[in-house]
Amino acid sequence: MKKVMFIALALFLAAGTADVSAQNLLKKLEKTVKKEVENRVQKEVKKIVGKDKEEAVGEQQQQSTTKPALPKIAKSKSESSDDVFSVASKRVSASNLATMVEYGPTTGKLNGHEWVDLGLPSGTRWGTCNVDAAAPEQPGKHYSWGETVTKTSYAAENTKTYSKAMNDIAGNQTYDVATQKWGKGWRMPTEEELRELLQYCNDKYVQKGGRWGREFTSVINNKSIFLPATGSKEGTKLEEANGCGLYWTSTPYTDNKNSGAHMYTFGAALGEPSIAERYSGFAIRPVTDYDVKTDIPSDGETNGHKWVDLGLPSGLKWATCNLGADAVDQDGGYYRWGAITTYYEGEKYAKDDIQKDITGDANYDAATAHWGSAWFMPTVQDFAELMENCTWEWTNIGRRKGLKATSKLNGKYIFLPASGEMNYNCDASHLSQDINKELYYWTSSHMPGWQNASDAYLIIALKENVYFGSKGRKSYGFCIRPVTKGR
């Protein structure tokens, strides 16, 4: 292992005790600020557009010298009055499902190889053994990254992917040894799936079957897998076989002349994602995807993306999936407001200087930029129309908890997975927080008159309620559900 060249070290497990305490305090403060913002927004909205609108306006005129009124939202083409927004801005009760319904079996076999469902949001099921191992405690054999046969010597000059520009190799039978040896449906885990495993499992260094390793136990369903210590092959030597585990992911590292790839390494004291030279010989732990159909009925398709006609007065059609998702129970991409690239794709700042509705503007509307001019982000009035004309239920589709919005007009529905949020607390793992617990979706509507143009409107669902509010800053990453006029 001492000859393994680690090119970069992830900071996933680097926080110390003091940092953890500080982060916990920050989270508490953040929730307090969020609630205060939501309360203030709703209070002002009720004053302006509630049942007692005339009295509220009169009261604001008396206070105009000391406290400015919240500006009205400009009416969109789909909104002819303030009534819909007034109703939608008040908290709308949704039936609550207290616990997540367990989806499918938690163990099973594919092509004769066993898997465990750890309840992970992605649905990824982890194999119980390494490639070439007959039991969980056996290390299996060692492979250079992107190769499907073992070697007598592991060096850069005899590694076929070394210095070669590569995409992710998951499921590619030419390069993915898990797919080649275990058959279709099995593959190497991606870097993101490795980080998901670390985020949603508690792990400890234990001994099983006479071999040390790390046991990962899901915080969601308490199921576990065991990754044995494997050591590494460097040149002709096997190093640190009894104490350290080193596992490849399918994800290449491309910022170093194409010589590295993402991996996971652990010892007795620490386990963390990292990067190593592709020629090194590491173990492989295969994964497989869940295979249950989760599509909901759709009424049409525009530019390859399905939509549902809920019979809304505006005629607007809602997409069946989030922007960037392939299935109903996937989150898709997380975007800062006004950004057309996802949270970690390089566009670091939201468009705080844009103080207008961005719907349909391909420079700022990610739905339009990615799905074409027929698709766009919903305005706050579009979401208000959806809220007024639907019943809302916390439920499950596939393996995800979220909101099912069923039309009062024709009985059709869409599903919004509880996708949580991206913020500075997610920078270590690149995974959203509060998945399956909280729901936030951007509207295209800028929120005037608050914190120097740094906010935009959201639809928010926290446990039992659905309502409009502000999340504080456009720089947070939330999901987008596109809409279209259909054809």
N, C-alpha and C positions, 0 to 999 in steps of 0.2 A: 504493500500500500504506500510505502514511503516514496516510491517512484511515480506514483500517480500524480499527474500535473493538474491541479485544480485551478481553473482559469478564473472562476468567480465564485463567491460564496453568497448564497441567499441569506437574508437577514430574518428569515421566518421565525426562528426561535431565539433571537438575540436579545430580546427585551429582558432587562433585569427586574428584580423584585420592586425596586423603587419606580421603574417605568410602568410596571403593571398597575401599581397603585395610582399613579398619576393618570394613566389612561382610563381607569375605572372612574376616577373623579371627573375627568373630562366628559366621559359618556353621560354621567349623571347631569352635569351642567348642560350638556347639549340637549338632553331630553327636556330639561326645565325650560331652556330657551325656546325649543320647538313648541312646547305647549303654550307658552306665553304668546308667541307669534300667532299661533292658530287662534287663540282666544281673542286677541286684539283684532285680527282680520275679521273673524266672524261677528264680533260685536259691532264693528263699523258697518259691515255689510247689512246687518239686521236694521241698523239705524236708517240706512239709505233706501233699501229696497224691500223691507219687511212689511208686515201687515199694517204697522203703524208708520208708514212712510212719511205722511204729511207731518206728523208730530216730530218725527226724527229730524226732518229737514229744518223745521222751525227751531228745534233745539240747537242744531249745528250753526244756524245763522246767529243765534245768541252767543255762541262760543267761538265765533270765527276769529275773534281778536286774539285768542289764546291757543286754539287747537284747530289745525286745518282738517277739513273733512276728507275722507278717503275718496279719490276720484272715481267716477262711474266708469265701468268698462264699456268701451265702444261696442255698439251693436254690430254683429256680423250679419252676413247675408242669410244665415240660417236662423236669425233671432230677430223677432219683430217687437219684443217687449222685454221688460226686466223680470216678468213673472217667473219664467223658468229658472233663471239664475237665483231669484229670491228663494224659491223652493229648494233648489239643489244645494244652496250654500248652508242650509240648516242641516243638522245631523240627521241622517236617514238610517233608521235601525236596519240591521241585517241579521238574519238568523245565525246563530253562532254554533260552530262545530268545535267542541271543547278539545278533542284530541284528534290527531291525524289518523285517518283510517289506514290500517296497514295494507299495503298494496302487494298482492301476490305472495308467493312463498318466499321465505328468507334463505333457503338453501335449494340447491338443485344441481343438475349435471347437463353439460353440453359436450357432445362428442366424447362422452366417457370421462370428462374431467369435471371436478366439483367446483362450484362457485358459492359465494356467500353474498347476500344482499345486506349491506350495512345501512340501508336507508338513506344513502347520500342523495342530495338534491338532483344530481345529474342522472341518477339511475344506474350508474356504473356498478357492476358486480365484479368482485375481486375473486380470482382463483385461489384455491386453498393450498396449492403447491407451486413451486418453481418449475420452469421448463426442465425436463429430464429428471425430475424428482418424483419418487413414489410415495412420499409422505411429507407433511408440512415441515418437519424438522430437518429434512434433507436439503442441502444447498443446490443441488442440480449442477449443471455445467456452466462454463464461462464463455461469453461471446463478446467479440468486439462489436461496437455499435454498428448496426446495419448489416450484420453478417449472420448467416444461418448455419454455419458449421464451426466446430471448434478447431483450434490450431495448436501446434507444438510450441510456437513462439508468437508472442503478441507484441508487434512493433508497427510503427507508422508505415514502413515500406511495404508491408504485406496486408494492409488494411484497405479494402476496396473503396470505402467511403471517405477516407482521409483526404482532406483538402478538396473535397467535391461538394459543390453547392447542392443542398438537399432540402426537400420539403419534409414535413412530418411523415414518418414512415408507418404509422399505425395502420394495420390491416393490409399493407402492401406485401404480398407473399414473397417478393424478390428480396426484401430487406428485413421484414418482420419475422423473426424466428418463432414467435408465439403463434402467428397465423399459419406458418408453414408446418409446424410440428403438431399443433393442436387442432388445426382445421378452421374452416370458415366460421366466423362469429367470435373467435378469440383473437386478441391482438395485444401489443404492448401498451401500457398506460401512457397517456400524454403527461406533460409537465403539469398542466392545469389539474388533471385528475389526481396526480400525486399530491398536489397542494390541498385539494379538496379532502383527500384521505386524512391528511395531517390536521386540517381544520376541524373536521367533524368526528375525530376519534381521540380518545386518551390513549397514550402509549407508555409502555414500561418495558424495561430490560429484564427478561426472564429466561429461565432455562426450561426447555421442553425436549423430551426424548434424548437427553444427554447433550443438547447443543443450545448455546445461548443465542438470543435474538430479541427482536422487539415485537410485542403483542399489541395490536391496535384494536381497541374496543369502542364501538360506535356510541356516541352520546345520544343518538336518535333511537336506536332499537336494541342496544346492548349486545349485538352480535360482534364477533371478533375474528381476526386473521392473525397468523404468526409468520413473520419474516425472519428466517434463520440467518445467523452470521454466515457469510459466504467467502470472505476474503476477496482478493483480486488476482488476476493473472497479469504479470508484468514481465515481458521477455519470456523466459521459460520457467519462471518461479511462481509459486502460489504463496501469497503473503497474507498474514494475519487472518487465516481462515477460521479460527475458532472464536474471534472476538468482534470482528467488524463485518458489517453487511454493506454491500455496494450493489446497487440495482440501476439498470438503465431505464430511462423513459424513451418514448418514440420521438421526442422533440429535439431537433438539432439546435446547436448554438452557432449563429452565423456571423458573429462580430469578431472572429479571430481567424480569418482566412480559412474558415470551414473545417477546423480541426477538432472542434469540441461538440459535446452534446449534453443535455440535461440529465441528471441522475439523482439518486438518493443515497446518502451514506449515513451510517450510524455506528456508534460504539456503545460502551457501557453508560457513558454520561450524557451523550448528545446524539440526536438524529436531525438531519437537515437536508433540504434540497441543495444541490450544488451543480458544478459543471466539471467534466473531466475530458481528457483526450480520448478520441474515438477508438484508438487502438487498444485501450485497456480492456481486459477481459472481466466482465461483470455478469451477475446473475440476471434472470428475467422472471418477473412475476406477471402472468397474463391477466387480462381483464376482458369482460364481455358486457354488452349493453342489454338492457331489458328490451323485450320484444313484444309488448302489448300495444295494440292499436289504441291511440288516444284521440283520433280525429273527431271533430264535432261536425254535424251537418252544415254544409255550406250551400249558398245559392248561386254562386258565380265565381269567376276568376278574372283578374285584371293584371296583366304583365306577369303572369305566373304565380300570383298570390291570391288566395281564396278569401272571400268575404261573405258576410251574413247580412241579409236584409231583415232588420228587426221591425219594419213597418213604421219607422219614425216619421214624424210630420215633415221633416226637412228632406226626406228621401236619402239621407246619408247611409252608407253601408260601412260596417265595421269589419276589419280584418279578423281572421280566426286566430292568428298568431302575432306575437310581438315582432317588432323589427329585429331581424337577425336570427330569429328562431325558425327551426324546421318542424316543430311540433307544438301542439296546444299547451303542453305542460313544460315548455322550455322558456327560460327568461329572455333569451336573445341578448342583444347588446345593451350596454349602459352608456348613456350619453349625458354630457353636460348640456345645459340649455343653449341652443344656438350653435352647437358643434355638430359636424356631420361625420366625424370619426369618433370611435368609441373611447371610453374613459382612459385607457392605457395605450392608445394607438398614436400618441404623440401630440394631440391637440390639448394643451394643458389648461387653457383658459376659456371660460364661457364668454359669451358676447355681452358683457355688462353694459357696453355702450349702445347696444341695440334696444331702443325703447319703442318697439312696435310689435304687432302680431307678426310672427314669422311664417305662418302657415302657407305652404306652397312655394316658398322662396328657397330654391335649391342651394343657395349659399349658406343657409342657416337651418333649414328644415331637413333633418336626416331622413325622414320618410320619403320625401320627394327626391332627395339626392340619390338614394339607394334603390327605390322602387319605381321611380319615374314620375312624370308630371301628373299622372292620374291619381297618385296617392299623396297624402299630406298629413301632418300632425293635426289632431283635433283641437279646436279652440276651446276656451273655457265654456262658451255657450253650447258647443257640440257635446261636451261632457255633461253639461247641465241637462240637455235634452235626453241623453242616455239615462241619467239618474232619475229624472221625473217619470220616464216611460217604462222603467224596468223595476222588477223586484230583485233584491240583492240577497245572496246567500253565501255564507262561508261554507265551502265544501271541498271535495277533492276530485280532480280528474287526473288519471294516471297516478303518479306518486306525488303530486304536488297539491298543496293547500292554496286556496285562493278564492276569488269572488266570481260567482256565477251570476251574470246579469241576464234575467229572463224577461223578454218583452211582454208587457201587459196587453199589447196590441195584437200579436200573432203567435205568442208562445215560443218563439225561437230564442236562442241564447248565444252568448259568448262567454269565454272564461278568461279571467285575468289572474295569472299566477302571482302569488305573494313573493315578489322577487327581491324585496329588501332594497338596499341602497349601496352605492359606492361613495366612500369619502376617505379622508386622510388615514383613518384607522384601518383601511383595507390595503394600504400600500405594501405591506409585507407579503400578504398572501395573494393579492390580486383577485380575491373572491369577495363577493358582496356579503354584507352582514344582514342579519334578521331575515334570511330566507325562510319561507313558510310561516313567518310570523307577522310581517308588516308589508304593506303594499303602497307603492308610490308610482305614479305615472305622470309624465310631463304633459302639459297642454302647450299650445303654441303661443299662449297669451302672456305677454309681459305684465308684471305686476307694478303699477305705478305708485309713486308716493311712499316707498318704504325702503329704507337702508340704501339710499343713493343708487337706485336702479339695479340692485344686485339680486332681485328676486323675480320669480315667475310663478304662475299658478300651477298647482298640482291637483290631482285627485288623490286622496289619502284614505287608506283603510287601516284602522288600528283596532284589531280584535272585533268589536261589535258595531262599529260605526263607519259610515262612508260620508266624506264631506270634502269641500274645497278648503285649501289652506296654503300656506307658504312654508317651504322647507328652510328658508333662511338665505341660501345662496344658490345662484345658477351654476356654481362650480361643482355641485354634487352630481353624481351620476345616477340617473334613473332610467327605467325602461320607457319605451314608446309603443303605443298601439295605433298603427296607422288607420286612416279612414279614406274612403273614396266615394265618388258619386255613382260608381258602377256603370255598367253598360247593358 
